[in-house]
Amino acid sequence: MDRPTDPTHPTHPTDPTRPTDPARPAGNPAAPARRTVLKSLGAAGAAAAAAPLLPATAAHAEGAAGAAAPLPIDWHAAGRVSKTTPTLQVVVNPKIRRESPIHDSVYRALRNLDTDYVRFVPWFPYPKLGVAELEPPADGRTSWDFSLIDPLVEDFEKATRGRSTILNFSTIPEWMWQPTPWTLEDGALHVVGGDIGIAASGTDWTDYTFAVDVTPRATGVQDGSDYAQAGWTVRMRDPGNGYGFLLSNYPYSAPAQSGYLVFVPFKDGQSGPVRATALPFAVEDGRTYQVRTTAAGSTLTVSVDGTDVLTVQDDTFAAGTVGFREHGSESADFDNVVVTSADGTTLLSDDFSGDLSRWAAPVAYPDDPDTPDFGYSQGQRLAVPVSVVADYYRRLVSWYTAGGFTDEYGAFHRSPYHYQLPYWEVLNEVDFEHAMTPQEYTELYDAIVTAIHEVSPRTKFVALALGNSAGFDFYRYFLDRANHRPGVPLDLISYHFYAVPNSADTADDYGPDGFAQADGFLATVAQVEQIRTSLAPDVRTTVDELGTILPDSATQSDPAPIPDAYWNFSGGLYAYVFARLALMGIDIVGESQLMGYPSQYPSVSMLDWTTGGPNARYRVLELILDEIRPGSRLIELPDQPSGDVYALALVDRGRRKVLLVNKTNAPVTVTIDGLRGAHVRVVDQKSAGGEIRGEWSSADSYPLGGYAVAVATLTT
């Protein structure tokens, strides 16, 4: 993606080299040149960068165990040339908006990393920040609105200018799903709670008759007793304004009757005075009733099974459409809808044998764009044809690549953007968020990719984004090109991994639990690679969410305090898994995520959500970007220093280096021939989120603090 002011600006490939000082001997390396943007991180950062390098014996006060036997390294081993790019994901949330007091710090930190394949995800908990059409088109009007989304895209583009990026607008608008309240079952509409949903058209209908078969279910609960209640609406101007009726056996009066028809007016989302009329028959659970509601002027008449049972006079609403209403645990089935105008014209007919495209099912999202809603867009069955979803993404991408789009009613929406779009990821964790089958996802992928290519033909695509990396059925089905439309490209697949310590873990326990989970994930990757190489060896792989999550993060808004050592543990786990994945030939490894905070998984954050300053997770990624470049020769060590330390040897532009990761919270000493005189860059609990510390080793033994990550550049 590139700047809107220069649509022809090329996207530059990753530069695997760094400028070196020709006057400095090759065996006595300088610390990597600090990116100039780092100067903007503040006076404290500048002071740390200017501090003299210390000998290792003086720099480490954390203590160490006794020196072990030297680690054998065969520097002439063939190894593997790394093609792996370290990167990160940026998830949209209020902390990265322009209104945020840490906005500038967040984007300085992103610019400083200066890497490719940065993943940008407007995620479903913030619908107004990631969904461009929150309401279904109806009556010639659409709800397209990019006003809150554009600033986020602009700022991300500016911070990643000249780099390839992966965009993932993962949230399909809620109204395109059969959400949990509305599903099609056995040829009828089954409604469970959700309050009011209405027809997708008809807000200008005046006089008409609404006929529908109604089957109340005894799932409502009040004071420990069950009741059955089915609700429908007429003259609905929108979901908050119109008339409602309830067929119910709830005890609306004393003594209670066996059945009621209840009139409920709705205005501005609030129900008005309830008027309950006792019926001459019982309302029974599971019985189907034929209901007709006629709106004629200010008169509303309801008949049940051919008998008029209620007449209401009310002139509040002169026009509006029809719909259904269930609340809380209430549920009912509806079928055989026919809406007929006063002159006999059929306005709407639906026997629910197809889909829900004629309806705008209940959609709820916060008015405040900064309020998270983790219940948004969790549907499992589409309410519209796949082509409608594809058209949504075609228009969305056209807004950012082609200067605008034509909406569902033929109106053109002009934008100032002509971005390049290097990569687009198609949806996110569909195995979790929407419980899709491989077949359902593949159909959606093909449709969305085809639609996006119409407006952005050079875009490449990332597929799957599985939350469960062991979803082997997805890989087998999706990577088989026989299951795709002809000509649909398969460029990359993606999947995710988070280590989750036990809730009772102390900082000392993070390592044993987390690294064991990481080893399990690596075994899964090996199986995925077998499937990929057998079916589609040309398809690349990105692990675009890699990190750790503390169990208390599930609390969201009120997590327990996070121990300082956690950030180093998490950074160390990323370094370890990155190194192992690089040896396996995985193309891209993305740390998750730049900014988390209470309300959105604070323990995944790479920055402090109050100051915007880096933590150790950020610094470890920075270290790897500096020291383990694509093109380096990686040498896997069959003899590791111990079970507590992981080591990877590499040769980078002729320089011998060793990556060291302490997998425990205890100090460990590592001995390597040639380490004396080496330059060591380290992220540990002493440096924490401050500048990566550089020091010269005065011996062949080097002490690693708890959960420390270090890269030593040898002089021999």
C-alpha positions in Angstrom: 0.0 0.0 0.0 1.3 3.5 -0.8 0.4 7.1 -0.1 -2.8 8.5 -1.7 -0.9 11.4 -3.1 1.4 9.2 -5.2 -0.4 6.1 -6.6 2.5 5.2 -8.8 5.1 5.1 -6.1 6.7 1.6 -6.1 6.6 -0.8 -3.1 10.2 -1.5 -2.2 11.4 -5.0 -1.2 13.1 -5.6 2.1 16.7 -4.5 2.1 18.6 -7.3 3.8 21.7 -5.1 4.2 22.7 -2.3 6.6 25.4 0.3 5.9 28.7 -0.5 7.6 31.6 1.6 8.5 34.5 0.8 6.0 37.0 2.2 8.5 36.1 -0.3 11.1 37.7 -3.8 11.0 35.3 -6.5 10.0 36.1 -8.6 13.0 35.2 -5.7 15.4 31.6 -4.9 14.5 29.9 -1.7 15.3 26.4 -1.8 16.8 23.8 -1.6 14.0 23.0 1.9 13.0 20.1 3.2 14.9 17.1 4.2 12.8 16.9 8.0 12.7 13.3 7.9 13.8 14.4 6.5 17.1 15.6 10.0 18.0 12.0 11.0 18.4 11.5 8.5 21.2 12.6 11.1 23.7 15.6 12.3 25.6 15.9 9.2 27.7 16.2 7.0 24.6 18.8 9.3 23.1 20.8 9.2 26.3 20.6 5.4 26.4 21.8 5.1 22.8 24.7 7.3 23.5 25.8 5.4 26.7 29.2 3.7 26.4 29.3 0.0 25.8 30.2 -1.9 29.0 32.2 -5.1 29.4 30.0 -8.0 30.1 31.5 -8.7 33.5 30.6 -5.2 34.6 27.2 -5.1 32.9 25.7 -8.1 34.5 24.8 -8.0 38.2 22.1 -10.7 38.0 24.5 -13.5 38.8 25.1 -16.7 36.9 25.6 -20.4 37.3 29.0 -22.0 36.8 30.5 -22.0 33.3 29.5 -25.0 31.2 31.5 -26.7 28.5 31.9 -24.6 25.3 29.1 -24.9 22.8 30.3 -26.6 19.7 29.5 -24.7 16.4 30.5 -25.9 13.0 30.7 -22.6 11.1 31.3 -24.3 7.8 28.0 -26.3 8.0 25.8 -25.7 5.0 22.8 -24.5 7.1 19.8 -22.9 5.5 19.7 -19.4 3.9 17.0 -17.5 5.8 14.0 -16.2 3.8 12.1 -15.3 6.9 10.9 -11.8 7.5 10.2 -10.8 11.1 7.3 -8.4 11.4 4.2 -7.6 13.5 0.5 -6.9 13.4 -1.4 -3.6 14.1 -4.9 -4.2 15.4 -7.2 -1.2 15.3 -8.4 0.1 18.7 -8.9 3.4 20.3 -5.3 3.7 21.5 -4.1 4.2 17.9 -6.7 6.7 16.9 -5.7 10.4 16.4 -7.7 11.3 19.5 -5.5 9.1 21.6 -2.9 10.9 23.8 -0.3 8.3 22.8 -1.1 8.3 19.1 2.2 9.9 18.0 4.3 7.6 20.2 2.5 4.6 18.7 3.2 5.5 15.1 6.8 6.6 15.9 7.4 3.1 17.3 5.8 1.5 14.2 8.0 3.6 11.8 11.1 2.7 13.8 10.6 -1.0 13.1 10.6 -0.3 9.4 9.7 -3.8 8.2 7.7 -5.5 5.5 4.4 -7.5 5.7 3.0 -5.5 8.6 -0.5 -6.7 9.1 -3.3 -4.1 9.6 -6.5 -5.5 11.1 -9.6 -3.4 11.8 -11.1 -6.0 14.1 -14.8 -6.8 14.9 -15.0 -5.5 18.5 -14.9 -1.9 17.2 -17.6 -2.0 14.4 -17.5 1.8 13.7 -13.7 1.6 13.2 -13.7 -1.4 10.9 -17.0 -1.8 9.1 -17.8 0.7 6.3 -21.5 -0.3 5.8 -23.0 -0.9 9.2 -26.6 -1.0 8.0 -28.1 -2.9 5.0 -29.1 -0.8 2.0 -32.8 -0.2 1.9 -35.3 2.1 0.1 -32.6 3.6 -2.1 -30.3 4.6 0.8 -27.0 3.1 2.0 -25.0 3.5 5.1 -21.5 3.7 3.6 -19.3 5.7 6.0 -15.5 5.8 6.0 -15.1 8.9 8.2 -13.7 7.0 11.2 -11.8 4.4 9.2 -9.9 6.7 6.8 -7.7 8.4 9.5 -6.6 5.0 10.7 -5.7 3.8 7.2 -3.9 7.1 6.4 -1.8 6.9 9.6 -0.9 3.3 9.0 0.1 4.0 5.4 2.2 6.9 6.4 4.1 4.9 9.0 4.7 2.0 6.6 5.5 4.0 3.5 7.7 2.1 1.1 7.0 -1.2 2.7 4.7 -4.0 1.7 1.7 -4.4 4.0 -1.1 -6.9 4.6 -4.5 -5.4 5.1 -7.3 -7.5 6.6 -10.6 -5.8 7.0 -11.8 -9.0 8.6 -15.3 -8.0 9.8 -18.1 -8.9 7.5 -21.0 -6.5 8.4 -23.3 -8.1 11.0 -26.4 -7.7 8.8 -25.0 -10.1 6.2 -25.1 -12.9 8.8 -27.9 -14.9 10.2 -26.9 -13.8 13.7 -27.6 -16.0 16.7 -31.1 -14.3 17.2 -32.2 -15.2 13.6 -31.6 -18.5 11.9 -33.4 -20.6 9.3 -34.5 -24.0 10.6 -36.8 -26.5 9.0 -38.1 -24.0 6.4 -39.0 -21.4 9.0 -37.5 -18.4 10.7 -36.3 -19.3 14.2 -35.8 -16.2 16.4 -34.2 -16.3 19.9 -34.0 -13.0 21.6 -32.3 -10.1 19.8 -35.2 -7.7 20.2 -36.5 -6.2 16.9 -35.5 -7.0 13.3 -37.4 -5.7 10.3 -37.8 -6.2 6.6 -35.1 -4.8 4.4 -37.6 -2.7 2.5 -41.0 -1.1 3.1 -40.3 1.8 5.5 -42.6 3.8 3.2 -45.5 1.3 3.3 -48.7 2.8 4.6 -51.9 0.7 4.6 -51.4 -3.1 4.3 -52.1 -6.5 5.9 -49.3 -8.6 7.4 -50.1 -12.3 7.4 -47.7 -14.7 9.1 -47.7 -18.1 10.8 -46.6 -17.7 14.4 -45.3 -20.5 16.7 -44.4 -19.3 20.3 -41.9 -21.4 22.3 -41.9 -21.7 26.1 -38.4 -20.5 26.6 -39.1 -17.2 28.3 -38.4 -17.2 32.0 -39.8 -14.9 34.7 -39.6 -15.5 38.4 -38.7 -19.1 37.9 -41.6 -19.9 35.6 -41.6 -20.5 31.8 -43.8 -18.7 29.3 -44.3 -18.7 25.6 -44.4 -15.4 23.7 -44.1 -14.5 20.0 -43.8 -10.9 18.8 -44.2 -9.2 15.4 -44.3 -5.6 14.3 -45.9 -3.3 11.8 -45.4 0.3 10.6 -41.7 0.2 11.8 -39.9 3.3 10.6 -36.7 1.7 11.9 -36.0 -1.0 14.6 -36.8 1.6 17.3 -40.0 3.2 16.1 -43.3 1.5 15.3 -46.0 -0.9 16.7 -45.4 -4.3 18.2 -47.8 -7.2 19.1 -47.2 -10.2 21.3 -49.0 -13.5 21.3 -48.3 -14.8 24.8 -49.2 -16.9 27.8 -47.2 -14.7 30.2 -49.4 -13.6 33.2 -50.1 -10.0 32.2 -53.0 -9.8 34.7 -54.2 -11.2 38.0 -55.8 -13.6 38.0 -53.7 -14.8 35.1 -55.4 -15.9 31.9 -54.2 -18.6 29.6 -53.6 -16.4 26.6 -53.1 -12.7 25.7 -52.6 -10.5 22.7 -50.5 -7.5 23.8 -50.0 -4.2 22.0 -46.6 -2.5 22.6 -45.7 0.8 20.8 -42.0 1.6 20.4 -40.6 5.1 20.1 -36.9 6.0 20.0 -36.0 2.4 21.0 -38.2 2.5 24.1 -41.4 0.5 24.7 -44.5 2.5 25.5 -47.4 1.5 27.8 -48.3 -2.2 27.4 -51.9 -3.0 26.7 -52.7 -6.7 27.2 -56.1 -8.2 26.0 -57.1 -11.6 27.4 -57.9 -14.1 24.6 -60.8 -16.6 24.6 -58.3 -19.4 24.0 -55.0 -20.6 25.4 -51.7 -19.7 23.9 -49.8 -23.0 23.8 -46.1 -23.8 23.5 -45.3 -25.1 20.0 -48.7 -24.5 18.5 -48.8 -22.6 15.2 -51.3 -19.7 14.9 -52.3 -17.9 11.7 -52.1 -14.2 12.4 -53.2 -11.3 10.3 -52.5 -7.7 11.3 -54.1 -4.9 9.2 -52.9 -1.3 9.3 -55.5 1.1 7.8 -55.1 4.8 8.7 -54.9 5.0 12.4 -56.7 1.7 13.0 -54.7 -1.5 13.7 -56.6 -4.8 13.7 -55.3 -8.3 14.6 -57.0 -11.6 13.9 -55.8 -15.0 15.1 -56.9 -18.1 13.2 -59.6 -16.1 11.4 -61.1 -14.4 14.4 -60.6 -10.7 15.1 -59.2 -10.4 18.6 -57.9 -6.8 18.9 -58.5 -3.3 17.5 -56.2 -0.4 18.4 -56.5 3.3 17.5 -53.1 5.0 17.2 -51.9 7.7 14.8 -48.3 8.0 15.9 -46.9 6.1 12.9 -48.5 6.5 9.4 -46.0 4.3 7.5 -43.4 1.7 8.1 -42.4 -1.9 7.4 -42.9 -5.3 9.2 -40.7 -7.3 11.5 -40.3 -9.7 14.4 -39.5 -9.2 18.1 -38.2 -11.6 20.8 -36.5 -10.5 23.9 -34.0 -12.2 26.2 -34.6 -16.0 26.3 -37.9 -15.7 24.4 -38.1 -17.6 21.2 -40.6 -18.3 18.4 -40.9 -19.6 14.8 -42.3 -17.6 12.0 -43.3 -18.7 8.5 -45.3 -18.0 5.3 -45.0 -14.2 5.4 -47.3 -12.3 3.0 -47.6 -8.5 3.1 -50.5 -7.2 0.9 -51.2 -3.5 0.2 -54.8 -2.1 0.5 -55.1 -2.4 -3.3 -54.2 -6.1 -3.3 -50.5 -5.7 -4.4 -48.1 -8.2 -2.8 -45.4 -6.1 -1.1 -43.5 -9.0 0.4 -43.7 -12.7 0.4 -41.3 -15.1 2.1 -41.6 -18.8 3.1 -38.1 -18.9 4.4 -37.0 -21.6 2.1 -34.1 -19.6 0.8 -32.1 -17.0 2.8 -32.7 -13.9 4.9 -31.7 -11.4 2.2 -35.2 -9.8 2.5 -34.7 -9.0 6.1 -32.6 -6.7 8.3 -32.1 -8.9 11.3 -31.3 -7.3 14.6 -28.0 -5.5 14.5 -26.6 -3.8 17.6 -23.3 -2.0 18.0 -22.1 0.7 20.3 -22.8 4.3 19.4 -19.4 5.2 20.9 -16.7 4.0 18.4 -14.3 3.4 21.3 -16.6 1.0 23.2 -15.7 -2.6 22.4 -18.4 -5.1 21.5 -17.1 -8.7 21.4 -20.5 -10.0 20.4 -20.5 -8.2 17.0 -20.4 -10.2 13.8 -20.4 -13.6 15.3 -22.8 -15.2 12.9 -22.3 -18.7 11.6 -24.5 -18.7 8.5 -24.8 -16.0 5.9 -28.1 -14.3 5.5 -27.2 -13.0 2.0 -25.6 -14.6 -1.1 -21.9 -14.9 -1.2 -21.9 -12.4 -4.0 -23.2 -9.7 -1.6 -20.2 -10.2 0.7 -17.8 -10.1 -2.3 -19.4 -6.9 -3.6 -18.9 -5.3 -0.1 -15.2 -6.0 -0.3 -14.9 -4.9 -3.9 -16.4 -1.6 -3.0 -14.3 -1.3 0.1 -11.0 -1.9 -1.8 -12.1 0.3 -4.6 -12.5 3.2 -2.1 -8.8 2.9 -1.2 -7.4 1.9 -4.6 -9.6 3.4 -7.4 -10.8 6.7 -6.0 -14.2 5.5 -5.0 -17.0 3.1 -6.0 -20.6 2.8 -7.2 -23.0 1.7 -4.4 -25.9 -0.7 -4.5 -28.3 2.0 -5.9 -25.9 3.4 -8.6 -24.6 6.4 -6.7 -20.9 7.0 -6.9 -18.9 7.6 -3.7 -15.7 9.5 -4.4 -12.6 9.1 -2.4 -9.1 10.7 -2.5 -7.3 7.4 -2.4 -5.3 5.6 -5.0 -3.2 3.3 -2.8 -1.4 0.3 -4.0 -2.5 -2.8 -2.2 0.3 -5.3 -2.0 -1.5 -8.0 0.1 -5.0 -8.6 1.3 -5.8 -11.2 3.9 -9.3 -12.8 3.4 -11.0 -12.8 6.8 -9.6 -13.8 10.2 -9.9 -16.9 12.3 -13.1 -18.0 10.6 -12.8 -21.3 12.4 -13.4 -19.4 15.7 -15.3 -16.3 14.7 -17.8 -17.9 12.3 -17.3 -21.7 12.7 -16.9 -22.0 9.0 -16.2 -25.3 7.2 -13.3 -25.5 4.8 -15.8 -25.6 1.9 -17.6 -22.5 3.1 -14.4 -20.5 3.5 -13.1 -21.6 0.2 -16.3 -20.4 -1.6 -16.0 -17.0 0.2 -12.3 -16.7 -0.6 -12.8 -17.3 -4.3 -15.6 -14.8 -4.5 -13.9 -12.1 -2.5 -10.6 -12.5 -4.3 -12.3 -12.4 -7.7 -14.1 -9.2 -6.7 -11.1 -7.5 -5.3 -9.0 -8.3 -8.4 -11.6 -6.4 -10.5 -10.4 -3.1 -8.9 -6.9 -4.1 -7.7 -5.5 -6.6 -10.1 -2.0 -6.7 -8.7 -3.0 -7.5 -5.2 -1.8 -10.8 -3.7 -3.8 -12.7 -1.1 -3.3 -14.3 2.2 -5.7 -17.1 3.1 -7.1 -18.9 6.1 -5.7 -17.0 9.2 -6.7 -19.9 11.3 -7.0 -19.5 15.0 -6.4 -23.2 15.4 -3.2 -24.0 13.6 -4.0 -27.7 13.7 -7.0 -27.3 11.4 -5.5 -29.8 9.0 -8.8 -30.3 7.1 -8.7 -26.6 6.1 -5.2 -27.0 4.7 -6.0 -30.2 2.8 -9.2 -28.8 1.2 -8.1 -25.2 0.6 -4.6 -26.0 -0.9 -6.2 -28.4 -3.4 -6.6 -26.2 -6.4 -9.3 -28.5 -7.7 -11.5 -27.0 -5.0 -11.2 -23.4 -6.4 -12.6 -21.5 -9.3 -10.3 -21.6 -12.3 -7.8 -18.8 -12.1 -8.2 -17.9 -8.5 -4.7 -17.3 -7.1 -3.3 -19.0 -4.0 -0.4 -16.9 -2.8 0.0 -17.3 1.0 -1.7 -19.1 3.9 -1.6 -18.0 7.5 -2.3 -19.3 10.9 -1.8 -18.2 14.5 -0.3 -19.3 17.8 -0.5 -17.9 21.4 1.1 -19.5 24.4 -1.2 -19.2 27.4 0.3 -19.7 30.9 -1.8 -21.3 33.6 -3.8 -19.0 35.7 -1.8 -20.1 38.8 1.6 -19.5 37.2 4.2 -17.2 38.7 6.8 -15.5 36.6 9.1 -18.5 37.2 6.4 -20.8 35.7 5.9 -18.9 32.5 8.9 -20.4 30.8 8.3 -24.1 31.4 4.6 -23.8 30.4 5.0 -21.4 27.5 8.0 -23.0 25.8 6.4 -26.4 26.1 3.3 -25.1 24.3 5.6 -23.5 21.7 7.2 -26.9 21.0 3.8 -28.3 20.5 3.0 -25.6 18.0 6.3 -26.2 16.1 5.3 -29.9 15.8 2.0 -28.8 14.3 3.8 -26.5 11.8 5.9 -29.5 10.6 2.6 -31.3 9.8 1.2 -28.3 8.1 4.3 -28.0 6.0 4.0 -31.6 4.9 0.5 -30.9 3.6 1.5 -27.6 2.0 4.5 -29.0 0.2 2.6 -32.0 -1.1 -0.4 -29.9 -2.4 0.9 -26.4 -3.2 4.6 -26.0 -2.7 4.5 -22.6 -4.4 2.2 -21.2 -1.7 4.1 -19.2 1.0 3.3 -19.1 4.7 2.9 -16.4 7.3 2.4 -17.0 10.9 0.9 -13.6 11.3 -0.2 -13.8 14.9 2.5 -15.1 17.3 2.5 -14.2 20.9 1.4 -15.0 24.5 -1.7 -14.2 26.4 -2.2 -14.2 30.1 -5.4 -15.9 31.3 -6.4 -12.7 33.1 -6.5 -10.9 29.7 -9.8 -12.7 29.2 -11.2 -10.3 31.9 -10.6 -7.6 29.3 -11.4 -4.4 31.2 -10.0 -5.4 34.6 -6.9 -7.6 34.2 -4.6 -8.5 37.1 -1.3 -6.5 37.2 1.2 -7.9 34.7 4.6 -8.8 36.2 7.5 -7.1 34.6 9.2 -10.4 33.8 6.2 -11.4 31.7 7.2 -9.0 28.9 10.7 -10.6 28.7 9.3 -14.1 28.8 6.9 -13.2 25.9 9.7 -11.6 23.9 11.9 -14.6 24.5 9.2 -16.9 23.2 8.8 -14.9 20.0 12.6 -15.0 19.5 12.7 -18.8 20.0 9.7 -19.6 17.8 11.0 -17.2 15.1 14.4 -18.9 15.0 12.8 -22.4 14.8 10.4 -21.3 12.1 13.2 -19.7 10.1 15.0 -23.0 10.2 11.8 -24.6 8.8 11.6 -22.1 5.9 8.5 -20.2 7.0 8.3 -17.0 5.1 6.9 -14.4 7.5 6.6 -14.4 11.3 4.5 -11.6 12.8 4.6 -10.7 16.5 1.2 -9.9 17.9 0.5 -7.0 18.5 1.7 -3.4 18.5 -0.9 -2.1 20.9 -3.1 -4.0 23.3 -4.7 -2.5 26.4 -7.3 -3.3 29.0 -10.4 -4.1 26.9 -8.3 -5.7 24.2 -5.9 -8.3 25.5 -3.4 -6.1 27.3 -0.8 -8.9 27.6 -0.3 -9.0 23.9 0.9 -5.4 23.7 4.3 -4.4 22.5 3.9 -0.9 23.9 2.8 0.6 27.2 -0.8 1.6 26.7 -0.5 4.6 29.0 2.7 6.1 27.6 3.2 4.5 24.2 6.7 3.5 25.2 8.2 0.1 24.1 8.3 -2.9 26.3 10.7 -5.9 26.1 8.5 -7.6 23.5 9.0 -4.6 21.1 12.7 -4.6 21.8 13.2 -8.2 21.0 11.5 -7.8 17.6 13.7 -4.8 17.0 16.8 -6.9 17.9 15.8 -9.6 15.5 15.1 -7.2 12.7 18.6 -5.7 13.2 20.5 -8.9 13.6 18.8 -11.8 11.7 18.2 -10.6 8.2 16.8 -12.5 5.3 19.8 -13.9 3.4 21.6 -14.9 6.6 23.0 -18.5 6.7 21.3 -20.2 9.7 23.2 -23.1 11.3 21.1 -25.4 13.5 23.0 -26.6 16.5 22.3 -30.3 17.4 23.9 -29.7 20.8 22.1 -27.0 22.6 23.8 -25.3 25.7 21.1 -26.8 28.0 17.4 -27.3 28.2 17.2 -23.8 29.7 18.9 -22.0 26.8 18.2 -22.0 23.1 21.1 -21.1 20.7 21.1 -20.5 16.9 24.3 -19.8 15.0 24.2 -17.7 11.8 26.5 -16.0 9.4 25.2 -12.5 8.3 27.2 -10.8 5.6 30.3 -12.6 6.6 29.9 -12.0 10.3 29.4 -14.9 12.7 26.6 -14.4 15.2 24.8 -16.5 17.9 21.3 -15.9 19.1 20.8 -16.9 22.7 17.4 -17.2 24.4 17.1 -18.0 28.1 13.9 -20.0 28.5 13.8 -19.6 32.3 13.5 -16.8 34.8 16.8 -17.9 36.4 20.3 -16.6 35.3 22.2 -19.0 33.1 25.8 -18.8 31.8 26.6 -19.8 28.2 30.1 -20.7 27.0 31.1 -20.3 23.4 34.5 -20.5 21.9 35.4 -17.1 20.4 32.9 -15.2 22.6 35.7 -13.3 24.2 35.8 -9.9 22.6 32.4 -10.4 21.0 29.9 -7.6 20.8 26.7 -8.6 22.6 23.3 -6.9 22.2 20.8 -8.0 24.9 17.2 -7.5 26.0 16.7 -8.6 29.5 14.9 -7.5 32.6 17.5 -4.9 33.4 17.0 -3.2 30.0 13.3 -4.0 29.9 11.6 -1.7 27.4 14.6 0.7 27.3 17.2 0.7 24.5 18.8 -2.6 23.5 21.9 -2.8 25.6 25.2 -3.3 23.9 28.3 -4.6 25.7 31.6 -6.3 24.9 32.2 -9.8 26.3 35.4 -10.1 28.3 35.3 -13.9 28.3 34.1 -17.0 26.4 31.4 -17.3 29.0 28.4 -15.0 29.0 25.8 -14.6 31.8 22.1 -14.4 30.6 19.6 -13.0 32.9 16.1 -14.5 33.3 14.2 -14.6 30.0 17.0 -12.7 28.3 17.5 -12.6 24.6 20.9 -11.8 23.2 22.8 -11.7 19.9 26.6 -12.0 20.1 28.7 -11.0 17.1 32.0 -12.8 17.2 35.3 -11.4 16.2 36.7 -14.7 14.9 
